[in-house]
Each structure stands twice: as structure tokens, then as C-alpha cells.
Amino acid sequence: MKPLIALVGRPNVGKSTLFNRILRQRSAIVDSTPGVTRDRHIADGEWQGKQFLLMDTGGYNAESDLISKAMLEQTLMAIRDADIIVFVTDARAGLSYEDLELGKLLKRNFQNKQLFFAVNKVESPQLIIEAESFISTGFTKPYFISAKDGSGVADMLDDILETFPELEDVPDEEDSAISLAIVGRPNVGKSSFVNALLNSNRHIVSSIAGTTRDAIDSRFTRKKQEFVLIDTAGLRKRTKIDRGIEYYSSLRTEKALERCDVALVMLDATPGIEKQDLKIINMAVEKKKGALLLVNKWDLIEKDSKTSKIYEDNLRSSMGNLGYIPVLFISALTKKNLYRAIDTAQQISESRSRKISTSALNRFLEETLQQKHPSSRTGKELKIKYMTQIESHWPIFAFFCNDPELVQTNFIKFLEKKLRESFSLEGVPISLRFMQK
């Protein structure tokens, strides 16, 4: 197993900048606003040929508000999970009460961990002299670094690598995990859904919209199948997004959709589906991802025997051409239908990647044409000779005919509907292409 390195410290000391520097990419959101990083953010890292996991954390904060307490809990959980801890401080701001308290906590309770003390934002020789005062924390070997320009970071990483256990070389195996992106508007319960599945407070949950800002990955296994859950920041209307933290959060949500197999689009049962929900679903479909609509907080709805049927009918009426996407009513609070959602997402993923034999497709084509023969506006007869599936990451079906110009939209919709019914393609985007024989 790869060693886990956790970056800890109070807010705004540059942990996320250091995280990006070590990974050599802009993975974590960086902003001058304290507390931008709230959840634990884990990514694969590599240095001098050695692999590891790197964890960015929310800041250690003595404030008593709800978010600060949750960030503190996340930091302590990160420390307990990590093999190696990098305690990051800020040379420009000087030692603070939080620095001293965190230093005491680390030395008192985590002596069994490999511990490294980094004094960040040391961009000049004068700051190195001023940073000598940080030795008073009791850490005998501070690393004077600048995450911004990279100075000192390589030397610290070299020393961290020396603490790694010697691991046998194991050939890389293809990752068979199914990636699920949990997407939706802010405060619909995405993080609560992930936490309920993982049976832990893996992500900060609160009633404050926008608590999750980065896209966070978590792994879990169900019935021997591994899944990657990508929790994301809520997507708002573009006009409501500042060119700041929320803007970058929305970009990461779009990137999460790009790397998932199935999008779990979550909406709040109380207000119901809104235009922004439909935009999110369309975004997933445009990226040719499988999609499943989860109506969360169903426990808050007053129900009778017909409530879910009426609600679903209204949903499908609003969804129009997206009516092929399955709908599940769930509650992250009571765990109603959570595992059914995962099982359904697995079915969608498998259908999305399935290759249907050409013989099965042509039997389907023959039976379908007997039900409805294609007509054309010109009076010229459309003749479809055969069909096959084109190799792709999502189902693309090619129909070879005498003249593609004769194919009408209503007949394309008919074929698509029949394909979904015959080959269990609910929740799967498909493409139909008509080609000259």
C-alpha cells in the first residue's frame, strides 16, 4: 500500500499551494481567503520514482463556529490516517497560538508517526533568519521552504522518501473500479450521501450551501466490485458564480463528470427539479456519461400510495428527451435506497461498456422494421441493409442504408426507444449514425 502523507497546519499557511507544488499540478483550490480547503483532499503523488498518496487538509482552527469545528475534526482524522505528517507553518505571519497548540498535540499524541516540520513562505534570506524563531516549537529540524517558488521542497521530499518502507515492485493492474460522480445543486445532500455509504464523516456536512469546494474521491467496495465516489461542489447558475472559489469549484465539477463512468445527479425532493438540474443532467449526457437521477430527502415528503408515481411522472414530463434516465427516491439520512442506487449505477456502467454482437443487432433490426417501416418525405423508399456497433467508450450504432438523407427524426427516436427496451440501455447515452451502403 502507498504511504499516506498528510499536510496539516492552521488555515492559510500554504498547505494547498504545497500540495499543488508536490503534485506538479493545480489539483487543490488555492485562494488567499483562509479556510478555502475544508475537506481532506487525497491525490496520487510521485517523487524520484516512488509512489505515495498526498492529503491536503482543512486548517487547524481554534474558532468555535460549526465549519471550524468540522475542519478541526477532519484535520485530526487526517493525522490519525496518515503514515507521515508534514506540519506546515507561515514564516511571514510568525508563530501563532494555533501553531503552538497543534505542535503540542502532534508531539504528545502522535509520536509513532513520521513527523516533518515545514516553515513555508520563506522567499528571502532575511525570512530565514526570522524563521529561526520557529525552532521554539520544539521541532529540532525545521525545513525552510517556499511552496510558491519551490525552494526547499525537493530537499524535504528527499528526506521524507528515506522514511518510506521498502516495497516490492508490483506490476500495475488496470483499475476496474467504477467511477461515480455525485453532482447537483448546492446543499442537496451530496456529501451526506457519500458519508452514509462510507459509514464515516469522510466529508464535512452542514446545512450551509457550498461547504464542499473541491472534488473529493473516496473508494469503497460492494459485492466485490470497487467504486470511486467523486463528491463535488454544487453547481449554481453561471450568472451566480464569482470569478473566485465557486468558479473553480464548478470547473472541477465539470472535470469530475469528464472522468466518471456514471453521473449520480442529485436533487432535493422538496423544491423538485429546476432548470439548473436539467442543465447538470444535460452536461453529463453531452459528455456521454451514464446518468441516474436521485431524488434525495424523500423522508421529508408527506406520502401516500401514489406520491412517488405522481412525482416521477412530473419529473419525466419536465425531462423531455431525457426520460430514459432512471429515477430513484432516496434518503441519505435514513439510508433509504442508497445501495440500490449503487447497484443501479453499476448496471448502467456495465450497459454503457457492453459490446452487443452484430448478429443480435441485426435480428433486432429485422424485428423492428417489421413493426414500423421507415417512411420518407420524398416518396423514395428508405432501405436499411444492416447495423453494427462501433467500438467506443459509449454505445454507437451504425445503420447502413441506401440514402441517409431519407432518415426522419421521428424514426430515429423510434429506433432509439426500441434499442433501449431490447438491450437494457436505461440511463445510457447512445448515438445512432446512418451511413451509405
ABEGO torsion letter per residue (X at the ends): XBBBBBBBEBBGAGAAAAAAAAAGBBABBBBABBGABABBBBBBBBBGGBBBBBBBBBBBBABABAAAAAAAAAAAAAAAABABBBBBBBAAAEBBAAAAAAAAAAAAAAAABBBBBBBBGBABAAAAAAAAAAAAAGBABBBBBBAAAGBGAAAAAAAAAAABBBBBBBBBBBBABBBBBBBEBBGAGAAAAAAAAAGBBABBBBABBGABABBBBBBBBBGGBBBBBBBBBBBBBAAABBABAAAAAAAAAAAAAAABABBBBBBBAAAEBBAAAAAAAAAAAAAGBBBBBBBBGAAABBBBAAAAAAAAAAAAAAAEAAAABBBBBBBAAAGBGAAAAAAAAAAAAAAAABBBBAAAAAAAAAAAAAABBBBBAAGBBBBBABBBBBBBABBBBBBBBABAAABBAAAAAAAAAAAAAAAGABGBBBBBBBBBX
